[in-house]
Amino acid sequence: QVQLVESGGGTVQPGGSLRLSCLASVNVYSIYVVGWYRQAPGTQRELVARMASGGRIDYADSVAGRFTISRDARYTLYLQMNSLKPEDTAVYYCNAFNPYTQANFWGQGTQVTVSS
């Protein structure tokens, strides 16, 4: 079982920045695909960015060049969000997916609101 706890959400003006953090209960980086998803009201949850164990990184077209996914040497995953837009407003979720067992874990989500 993997537990994921997000932090760092909040309210920011358009053009501002936020950094989200996701603390995992175990080292997920050697096997899991880890990433960030978001869900705005009335929409489906969508991929924002993900990082595979081999280092491959994928970004949604809508955030490429503005958001950066990274991790530290232990158990924390980050999402640096710059040049935020009102359309980035959503609940952001941390995810860990094991491609060998298909086990899929989610954090509780953190709200990001971009508004003037």
DSSP file (Angstrom, degrees, kcal/mol; ACC not computed):
  #  RESIDUE AA STRUCTURE BP1 BP2  ACC     N-H-->O    O-->H-N    N-H-->O    O-->H-N    TCO  KAPPA ALPHA  PHI   PSI    X-CA   Y-CA   Z-CA
    1    1 A Q              0   0    0      0, 0.0     2,-0.5     0, 0.0   104,-0.0   0.000 360.0 360.0 360.0 133.9    0.0    0.0    0.0
    2    2 A V        -     0   0    0     94,-0.1     2,-0.5    23,-0.1   104,-0.2  -0.953 360.0-158.4-114.9 128.9    1.3    3.4   -1.0
    3    3 A Q        -     0   0    0     -2,-0.5    22,-1.7   102,-0.1     2,-0.4  -0.907   7.5-167.7-106.7 135.8    0.1    6.6    0.8
    4    4 A L  E     -A   24   0A   0     -2,-0.5   104,-0.5   102,-0.4     2,-0.5  -0.981   3.9-170.9-125.2 130.8    0.4    9.9   -1.0
    5    5 A V  E     -A   23   0A   0     18,-1.8    18,-2.5    -2,-0.4     2,-0.2  -0.964   8.8-158.5-127.6 116.1    0.0   13.3    0.7
    6    6 A E  E     +A   22   0A   0     -2,-0.5     2,-0.3    16,-0.2    16,-0.2  -0.561  16.2 165.7 -90.1 155.5   -0.2   16.5   -1.3
    7    7 A S  E     +A   21   0A   0     14,-2.0    14,-2.8    -2,-0.2   103,-0.1  -0.966  40.8  68.8-155.2 165.5    0.5   20.0   -0.1
    8    8 A G        +     0   0    0     -2,-0.3    11,-0.3     1,-0.3    14,-0.0   0.390  59.8 134.7 106.2  -3.2    1.2   23.4   -1.5
    9    9 A G        +     0   0    0     12,-0.1     2,-0.3     9,-0.1    -1,-0.3  -0.175  20.9 119.9 -71.1 173.0   -2.1   24.4   -3.1
   10   10 A G  E     -d  112   0B   0    101,-1.0   103,-2.8   100,-0.1     2,-0.4  -0.985  60.0 -54.8 163.6-165.1   -3.7   27.8   -2.7
   11   11 A T  E     +d  113   0B   0     -2,-0.3     2,-0.3   101,-0.2   103,-0.2  -0.912  50.2 168.0-110.9 133.6   -4.9   30.9   -4.5
   12   12 A V  E     -d  114   0B   0    101,-2.6   103,-2.1    -2,-0.4     3,-0.1  -0.973  33.9-109.1-142.6 153.4   -2.7   32.9   -6.8
   13   13 A Q    >   -     0   0    0     -2,-0.3     3,-2.3   101,-0.2    71,-0.2  -0.451  52.8 -79.4 -78.5 155.7   -3.2   35.6   -9.3
   14   14 A P  T 3  S+     0   0    0      0, 0.0    71,-0.2     0, 0.0    -1,-0.1  -0.284 121.8  28.2 -53.6 138.0   -2.8   35.0  -13.1
   15   15 A G  T 3  S+     0   0    0     69,-3.2    68,-0.6     1,-0.3    70,-0.1   0.287  99.9 118.5  90.0  -9.6    0.9   34.9  -14.0
   16   16 A G    <   -     0   0    0     -3,-2.3    68,-2.3    68,-0.2     2,-0.3  -0.078  55.8-124.1 -82.0-175.9    1.9   33.7  -10.5
   17   17 A S        +     0   0    0     65,-0.2     2,-0.3    66,-0.2    65,-0.2  -0.936  21.1 178.3-132.6 152.1    3.6   30.5   -9.4
   18   18 A L  E     - B   0  81A   0     63,-2.1    63,-3.3    -2,-0.3     2,-0.5  -0.980  16.7-146.5-144.8 152.8    3.0   27.7   -7.0
   19   19 A R  E     - B   0  80A   0    -11,-0.3     2,-0.3    -2,-0.3    61,-0.2  -0.983  13.3-158.4-123.2 122.4    4.9   24.5   -6.1
   20   20 A L  E     - B   0  79A   0     59,-2.6    59,-2.1    -2,-0.5     2,-0.3  -0.723   6.3-159.8 -94.1 146.6    3.0   21.4   -5.1
   21   21 A S  E     -AB   7  78A   0    -14,-2.8   -14,-2.0    -2,-0.3     2,-0.4  -0.945   7.6-165.9-125.2 148.9    4.6   18.6   -3.1
   22   22 A C  E     -AB   6  77A   0     55,-2.3    55,-2.7    -2,-0.3     2,-0.6  -0.946   7.3-159.8-136.7 113.0    3.6   15.0   -2.8
   23   23 A L  E     -AB   5  76A   0    -18,-2.5   -18,-1.8    -2,-0.4     2,-0.3  -0.832  10.2-155.0 -96.4 122.1    5.1   12.9    0.0
   24   24 A A  E     -A    4   0A   0     51,-2.6   -20,-0.2    -2,-0.6    51,-0.1  -0.664  17.6-135.8 -94.4 151.9    5.0    9.1   -0.5
   25   25 A S  S    S+     0   0    0    -22,-1.7     2,-0.3    -2,-0.3    -1,-0.1   0.674  89.5  21.9 -79.9 -17.0    5.0    6.6    2.3
   26   26 A V  S    S-     0   0    0    -23,-0.3     2,-0.9    49,-0.1    -2,-0.1  -0.891 100.1 -81.4-139.9 169.9    7.5    4.4    0.5
   27   27 A N        +     0   0    0     -2,-0.3     3,-0.2     1,-0.2     4,-0.1  -0.666  50.1 166.9 -76.3 108.6   10.1    4.8   -2.3
   28   28 A V    >>  +     0   0    0     -2,-0.9     4,-2.0     1,-0.1     3,-0.8   0.519  52.0  86.5 -99.0  -6.7    8.0    4.6   -5.4
   29   29 A Y  T 34 S+     0   0    0     45,-0.3    -1,-0.1     1,-0.2     5,-0.1   0.737  78.1  61.9 -74.9 -22.0   10.6    5.8   -7.9
   30   30 A S  T 34 S+     0   0    0     -3,-0.2    -1,-0.2     1,-0.1    -2,-0.1   0.764 127.9   3.3 -75.4 -22.8   12.3    2.5   -8.7
   31   31 A I  T <4 S+     0   0    0     -3,-0.8    22,-0.3    -4,-0.1    -2,-0.2   0.678 109.2  83.3-127.5 -44.6    9.1    0.9  -10.1
   32   32 A Y     <  -     0   0    0     -4,-2.0     2,-0.6    66,-0.1    66,-0.2  -0.255  66.6-129.9 -76.5 152.6    6.1    3.2  -10.2
   33   33 A V  E     -E   97   0B   0     64,-3.0    64,-2.6    19,-0.2     2,-0.3  -0.916  36.3-165.2 -89.6 122.0    5.1    5.8  -12.8
   34   34 A V  E     +EF  96  51B   0     17,-2.5    17,-3.6    -2,-0.6     2,-0.3  -0.829  19.3 134.6-113.9 150.1    4.5    8.9  -10.7
   35   35 A G  E     -EF  95  50B   0     60,-2.3    60,-2.5    -2,-0.3     2,-0.4  -0.984  45.0 -94.8-172.5-178.6    2.6   12.0  -11.7
   36   36 A W  E     +EF  94  49B   0     13,-3.2    12,-2.8    -2,-0.3    13,-1.7  -0.959  29.6 179.4-120.6 136.2    0.2   14.8  -11.3
   37   37 A Y  E     -EF  93  47B   0     56,-2.7    56,-3.0    -2,-0.4     2,-0.3  -0.849   9.5-155.7-124.9 164.0   -3.4   14.9  -12.5
   38   38 A R  E     -EF  92  46B   0      8,-2.4     8,-2.9    -2,-0.3     2,-0.4  -0.985   6.6-163.2-142.4 156.0   -6.0   17.6  -12.1
   39   39 A Q  E     -E   91   0B   0     52,-2.1    52,-2.3    -2,-0.3     6,-0.2  -0.944   5.1-163.9-142.8 117.7   -9.8   17.8  -12.1
   40   40 A A    >   -     0   0    0     -2,-0.4     3,-2.1     4,-0.4    50,-0.1  -0.630  47.1 -75.4 -92.5 157.5  -11.8   21.0  -12.6
   41   41 A P  T 3  S+     0   0    0      0, 0.0    -1,-0.1     0, 0.0     3,-0.1  -0.264 118.7  10.0 -54.7 131.4  -15.5   21.1  -11.7
   42   42 A G  T 3  S+     0   0    0      1,-0.3     2,-0.3    -3,-0.1    -3,-0.0   0.555 112.6  97.3  78.4   7.8  -17.7   19.3  -14.3
   43   43 A T  S <  S-     0   0    0     -3,-2.1    -1,-0.3     3,-0.0     2,-0.2  -0.790  76.0-101.3-123.9 168.4  -14.7   17.8  -16.1
   44   44 A Q        -     0   0    0     -2,-0.3    -4,-0.4     1,-0.1     2,-0.2  -0.535  46.7 -93.6 -83.6 155.0  -12.8   14.5  -16.1
   45   45 A R        -     0   0    0     -2,-0.2     2,-0.3    -6,-0.2    -6,-0.2  -0.480  51.0-165.3 -65.6 135.9   -9.5   14.1  -14.3
   46   46 A E  E     -F   38   0B   0     -8,-2.9    -8,-2.4    -2,-0.2     2,-0.2  -0.923  23.0-102.7-129.9 152.3   -6.7   14.7  -16.7
   47   47 A L  E     +F   37   0B   0     -2,-0.3   -10,-0.3   -10,-0.2     3,-0.1  -0.498  32.4 173.2 -70.1 135.2   -3.0   14.1  -16.8
   48   48 A V  E     -     0   0B   0    -12,-2.8    12,-2.6     1,-0.4     2,-0.3   0.765  66.6 -25.3-103.4 -54.3   -0.8   17.1  -16.1
   49   49 A A  E     -FG  36  59B   0    -13,-1.7   -13,-3.2    10,-0.2    -1,-0.4  -0.977  58.4-170.5-159.8 149.0    2.7   15.6  -15.9
   50   50 A R  E     -FG  35  58B   0      8,-2.1     8,-2.2    -2,-0.3     2,-0.4  -0.986   9.8-153.4-146.4 156.1    4.2   12.2  -15.2
   51   51 A M  E     -FG  34  57B   0    -17,-3.6   -17,-2.5    -2,-0.3     6,-0.2  -0.993  13.4-148.0-133.2 122.9    7.6   10.6  -14.6
   52   52 A A    >   -     0   0    0      4,-2.9     3,-1.8    -2,-0.4   -19,-0.2  -0.444  31.4-107.0 -86.5 164.9    8.5    7.0  -15.3
   53   53 A S  T 3  S+     0   0    0    -22,-0.3   -21,-0.1     1,-0.3    -1,-0.1   0.792 120.2  57.1 -63.0 -27.0   11.0    5.0  -13.4
   54   54 A G  T 3  S-     0   0    0    -23,-0.1    -1,-0.3     2,-0.1   -24,-0.0   0.515 124.4-101.8 -82.3  -3.5   13.5    5.2  -16.3
   55   55 A G  S <  S+     0   0    0     -3,-1.8    -2,-0.1     1,-0.3     2,-0.1   0.284  71.1 146.0 105.9 -10.6   13.3    9.0  -16.2
   56   56 A R        -     0   0    0     -5,-0.1    -4,-2.9     1,-0.0     2,-0.4  -0.386  30.4-161.0 -62.8 137.6   11.0    9.7  -19.1
   57   57 A I  E     -G   51   0B   0     -6,-0.2     2,-0.4    -2,-0.1    -6,-0.2  -0.974   8.4-170.7-124.0 135.5    8.8   12.7  -18.5
   58   58 A D  E     -G   50   0B   0     -8,-2.2    -8,-2.1    -2,-0.4     2,-0.4  -0.971   2.3-168.4-124.4 141.3    5.5   13.6  -20.2
   59   59 A Y  E     -G   49   0B   0     -2,-0.4   -10,-0.2   -10,-0.2     2,-0.1  -0.951  28.6-110.4-124.5 147.1    3.5   16.8  -20.0
   60   60 A A    >>  -     0   0    0    -12,-2.6     3,-1.6    -2,-0.4     4,-1.5  -0.491  33.5-119.1 -65.9 146.3    0.1   17.8  -21.1
   61   61 A D  T 34 S+     0   0    0      1,-0.3    -1,-0.1     2,-0.2     3,-0.1   0.840 111.4  62.4 -57.1 -33.2    0.2   20.2  -24.1
   62   62 A S  T 34 S+     0   0    0      1,-0.2    -1,-0.3     3,-0.0   -14,-0.1   0.682 114.7  30.0 -69.8 -17.8   -1.6   22.8  -22.0
   63   63 A V  T X> S+     0   0    0     -3,-1.6     3,-2.5   -15,-0.2     4,-2.2   0.515  84.1 125.4-118.5  -8.8    1.1   23.0  -19.4
   64   64 A A  T 3< S+     0   0    0     -4,-1.5     4,-0.1     1,-0.3   -15,-0.0  -0.276  81.8  18.0 -57.0 132.4    4.3   22.2  -21.3
   65   65 A G  T 34 S+     0   0    0      2,-0.5    -1,-0.3     1,-0.1     3,-0.1   0.250 125.5  57.8  89.7 -13.0    6.8   25.0  -20.9
   66   66 A R  T <4 S+     0   0    0     -3,-2.5    16,-2.0     1,-0.2     2,-0.3   0.678  99.5  52.9-116.0 -33.3    5.1   26.3  -17.8
   67   67 A F  E  <  -C   81   0A   0     -4,-2.2    -2,-0.5    14,-0.2     2,-0.4  -0.799  60.9-164.8-108.9 149.0    5.1   23.4  -15.4
   68   68 A T  E     -C   80   0A   0     12,-2.4    12,-3.0    -2,-0.3     2,-0.4  -0.988   5.9-155.0-135.7 126.1    8.0   21.2  -14.3
   69   69 A I  E     +C   79   0A   0     -2,-0.4     2,-0.3    10,-0.2    10,-0.2  -0.805  28.8 150.3 -97.0 139.3    7.8   17.8  -12.5
   70   70 A S  E     -C   78   0A   0      8,-1.6     8,-3.4    -2,-0.4     2,-0.3  -0.948  26.4-148.1-156.0 173.5   10.7   16.7  -10.4
   71   71 A R  E     -C   77   0A   0     -2,-0.3     6,-0.2     6,-0.2     2,-0.1  -0.972  14.5-125.1-145.6 160.6   11.5   14.6   -7.4
   72   72 A D        -     0   0    0      4,-2.2     6,-0.0    -2,-0.3     0, 0.0  -0.306  44.4 -88.8 -95.0-171.7   14.0   14.6   -4.5
   73   73 A A  S    S+     0   0    0     -2,-0.1    -1,-0.0     2,-0.1    -2,-0.0   0.586 111.7  28.2 -76.7  -9.4   16.3   11.8   -3.6
   74   74 A R  S    S-     0   0    0      2,-0.1   -45,-0.3   -45,-0.0   -48,-0.0   0.451 122.1 -36.9-118.0-103.6   13.8   10.2   -1.3
   75   75 A Y  S    S+     0   0    0    -48,-0.1   -51,-2.6   -47,-0.1     2,-0.5   0.265  91.1 102.9-120.5  12.7   10.1   10.2   -1.3
   76   76 A T  E     -B   23   0A   0    -53,-0.2    -4,-2.2   -55,-0.0     2,-0.4  -0.869  43.7-166.0-111.0 130.1    8.8   13.6   -2.4
   77   77 A L  E     -BC  22  71A   0    -55,-2.7   -55,-2.3    -2,-0.5     2,-0.3  -0.860  13.5-160.7-106.0 142.8    7.5   14.5   -5.9
   78   78 A Y  E     -BC  21  70A   0     -8,-3.4    -8,-1.6    -2,-0.4     2,-0.3  -0.863  17.5-162.6-123.7 156.3    7.1   18.1   -6.9
   79   79 A L  E     -BC  20  69A   0    -59,-2.1   -59,-2.6    -2,-0.3     2,-0.6  -0.879  11.6-161.4-136.0 106.6    5.2   20.1   -9.5
   80   80 A Q  E     -BC  19  68A   0    -12,-3.0   -12,-2.4    -2,-0.3     2,-0.6  -0.780  10.5-166.1 -86.6 122.8    6.5   23.6  -10.1
   81   81 A M  E     +BC  18  67A   0    -63,-3.3   -63,-2.1    -2,-0.6     2,-0.3  -0.945  11.0 173.5-118.4 115.6    3.8   25.7  -11.8
   82   82 A N        +     0   0    0    -16,-2.0   -65,-0.2    -2,-0.6   -66,-0.2  -0.742  59.6  23.6-115.5 164.4    4.7   29.0  -13.4
   83   83 A S  S    S-     0   0    0    -68,-0.6    -1,-0.2    -2,-0.3   -66,-0.2   0.900  84.7-160.0  48.9  48.8    2.8   31.5  -15.5
   84   84 A L        -     0   0    0    -68,-2.3   -69,-3.2    -3,-0.2   -68,-0.2  -0.263   7.8-159.1 -66.1 145.3   -0.5   30.2  -14.0
   85   85 A K    >   -     0   0    0    -71,-0.2     3,-2.3    -3,-0.1     4,-0.3  -0.837  32.2-109.4-120.6 157.1   -3.7   30.9  -15.9
   86   86 A P  G >  S+     0   0    0      0, 0.0     3,-1.7     0, 0.0    28,-0.3   0.839 117.7  63.3 -55.2 -32.0   -7.3   30.8  -14.7
   87   87 A E  G 3  S+     0   0    0      1,-0.3   -47,-0.0   -47,-0.0    -3,-0.0   0.566  88.6  69.6 -72.4  -6.3   -7.8   27.6  -16.7
   88   88 A D  G <  S+     0   0    0     -3,-2.3    -1,-0.3    26,-0.1     2,-0.2   0.523  70.7 120.5 -83.1  -6.4   -5.3   25.9  -14.4
   89   89 A T    <   +     0   0    0     -3,-1.7     2,-0.3    -4,-0.3    24,-0.2  -0.421  40.9 105.5 -62.0 124.2   -7.8   26.1  -11.6
   90   90 A A  E    S- H   0 112B   0     22,-2.0    22,-2.7    -2,-0.2     2,-0.6  -0.969  76.1 -79.2-177.9 171.1   -8.5   22.6  -10.4
   91   91 A V  E     -EH  39 111B   0    -52,-2.3   -52,-2.1    -2,-0.3     2,-0.5  -0.872  48.1-146.4 -88.8 127.3   -8.0   20.0   -7.7
   92   92 A Y  E     -EH  38 110B   0     18,-3.1    18,-2.0    -2,-0.6     2,-0.4  -0.835  13.7-164.1-102.1 131.9   -4.5   18.5   -8.2
   93   93 A Y  E     -E   37   0B   0    -56,-3.0   -56,-2.7    -2,-0.5     2,-0.3  -0.921  14.2-138.4-119.0 138.8   -3.9   14.9   -7.4
   94   94 A C  E     -E   36   0B   0     -2,-0.4    13,-2.0   -58,-0.2     2,-0.4  -0.729  27.1-167.3 -88.1 143.4   -0.7   13.0   -6.9
   95   95 A N  E     -EI  35 106B   0    -60,-2.5   -60,-2.3    -2,-0.3     2,-0.4  -0.985  18.7-170.1-137.9 144.0   -0.6    9.5   -8.5
   96   96 A A  E     -EI  34 105B   0      9,-2.1     9,-2.7    -2,-0.4     2,-0.5  -0.983  12.4-174.1-133.3 123.5    1.6    6.4   -8.3
   97   97 A F  E     -EI  33 104B   0    -64,-2.6   -64,-3.0    -2,-0.4     7,-0.2  -0.970  16.5-150.3-123.6 127.0    1.0    3.6  -10.7
   98   98 A N     >  -     0   0    0      5,-2.9     4,-2.3    -2,-0.5     5,-0.4  -0.851   6.0-164.1 -95.0 110.0    2.7    0.2  -10.7
   99   99 A P  T  4 S+     0   0    0      0, 0.0    -1,-0.1     0, 0.0   -67,-0.1   0.658  86.6  53.2 -70.3 -13.8    2.9   -1.1  -14.3
  100  100 A Y  T  4 S+     0   0    0      1,-0.1    -2,-0.0     3,-0.1   -68,-0.0   0.842 125.2  20.4 -88.6 -37.3    3.7   -4.6  -13.2
  101  101 A T  T  4 S-     0   0    0     -3,-0.2     3,-0.1     2,-0.1    -1,-0.1   0.526  95.9-128.2-106.0 -10.3    0.8   -5.1  -10.7
  102  102 A Q     <  +     0   0    0     -4,-2.3     2,-0.2     1,-0.3     0, 0.0   0.571  52.6 157.5  67.9  11.1   -1.6   -2.4  -12.1
  103  103 A A        -     0   0    0     -5,-0.4    -5,-2.9    -6,-0.1     2,-0.4  -0.469  22.6-165.6 -66.3 137.3   -1.8   -1.1   -8.5
  104  104 A N  E     -I   97   0B   0     -7,-0.2     2,-0.4    -2,-0.2    -7,-0.2  -0.989   6.3-172.1-134.5 124.4   -2.9    2.6   -8.7
  105  105 A F  E     -I   96   0B   0     -9,-2.7    -9,-2.1    -2,-0.4     2,-0.3  -0.921   1.2-167.2-123.7 143.5   -2.7    5.0   -5.8
  106  106 A W  E     -I   95   0B   0     -2,-0.4  -102,-0.4   -11,-0.2   -11,-0.2  -0.938  15.7-132.5-127.2 148.4   -4.0    8.6   -5.4
  107  107 A G        -     0   0    0    -13,-2.0  -102,-0.2    -2,-0.3     3,-0.1  -0.286  37.6-101.0 -82.3-179.0   -3.5   11.3   -2.9
  108  108 A Q        -     0   0    0   -104,-0.5  -103,-0.1     1,-0.1   -15,-0.1   0.633  63.1-116.4 -82.9 -14.0   -6.4   13.3   -1.4
  109  109 A G        -     0   0    0      1,-0.1     2,-0.4   -15,-0.1   -16,-0.2   0.128  17.1-128.6  94.7 150.5   -5.9   16.3   -3.7
  110  110 A T  E     - H   0  92B   0    -18,-2.0   -18,-3.1  -103,-0.1     2,-0.3  -0.999  23.2-120.4-137.4 135.2   -5.0   19.9   -3.2
  111  111 A Q  E     - H   0  91B   0     -2,-0.4  -101,-1.0   -20,-0.2     2,-0.5  -0.562  23.2-171.5 -81.0 132.0   -7.0   22.9   -4.5
  112  112 A V  E     -dH  10  90B   0    -22,-2.7   -22,-2.0    -2,-0.3     2,-0.5  -0.992   5.3-175.9-120.3 124.1   -5.3   25.3   -6.9
  113  113 A T  E     -d   11   0B   0   -103,-2.8  -101,-2.6    -2,-0.5     2,-0.6  -0.982   9.5-167.4-124.0 125.2   -7.2   28.5   -7.7
  114  114 A V  E     +d   12   0B   0     -2,-0.5     2,-0.3   -28,-0.3  -101,-0.2  -0.935  32.7 137.0-113.6 110.7   -5.9   31.1  -10.2
  115  115 A S              0   0    0   -103,-2.1    -2,-0.1    -2,-0.6   -30,-0.0  -0.998 360.0 360.0-155.5 145.4   -8.0   34.2   -9.9
  116  116 A S              0   0    0     -2,-0.3  -103,-0.1  -103,-0.2    -1,-0.1   0.423 360.0 360.0 -92.4 360.0   -7.5   38.0   -9.9
